[in-house]
Amino acid sequence: MFLMSDNPMPKLYAEAVATFALTFIGAGAIWMGGDLLTVAVAHGIILSVMVTATMNISGAHINPAITIGFMATKRIDSKLGAQYIAAQLAGALLAGGILYSIGGGGFGTPAPGTFPGENGALVNTQQAIMIEAILTFILMTVIMGTAVDNRAPAGIAGFGIGLVVMADILMGGPLTGAAMNPARWFGVWVFGDMANNIDLVIYTVGPILGALLGVMLWDKMLPEESSE
């Protein structure tokens, strides 16, 4: 699933660059005033490309919630997993910092009501956590089926993962902003909306719960296929 080497630096570099690209392009699309479809396509395309580019190096986690799910199921050891998360956060923060230096804040942070005139105001904190968890559960299920399961056609992971992120954003974007990724959210939250501590719960607890549920249910329902 990823480069077998005692040297973690290539893997960490891949995770940092991929998360940087996702945050820079995804948040940048929101900052540039893109509508829901534009933002969904921007996230989906860049994630598809970066998954394809880094899959054979780091496993293309590009998301602390996914890494935590793999740590919980022993697919990555805790030390390397923690390093992955640090690299992902660093890449996202660098992207957020560059966007902030260009735009001055108030940009690209997933939040209820991200898209004006939509339904974000109808979602309370508990509902937002549930939505983020469900969206990330779907994402993790697709990751398991396209990137982890040996029965998946070769090279399909980037395409499948990019498409599911697009679909998740099209549904969840008007409600929560559809982050599904604590790093993608954190990289711009630090520079734009740190006073809103409720978002911290929504965009960390929700995705982590969803990723854990996705990987554990996959292993429970398909134990032989996912461990071959």
Secondary structure, DSSP 8 states (H G I E B T S, - for coil): -----S--HHHHHHHHHHHHHHHHHHHHHHHTT--HHHHHHHHHHHHHHHHHHHHHHH----SHHHHHHHHHTTSS-HHHHHHHHHHHHHHHHHHHHHHHHHH-S--S---TT-STTSSGGG--HHHHHHHHHHHHHHHHHHHIIIII-TTS-TT-HHHHHHHHHHHHHHHHHHHH-----HHHHHHHHHHH-TT-HHHHHHHHHHHHHHHHHHHHHHHHHSHHHHH-
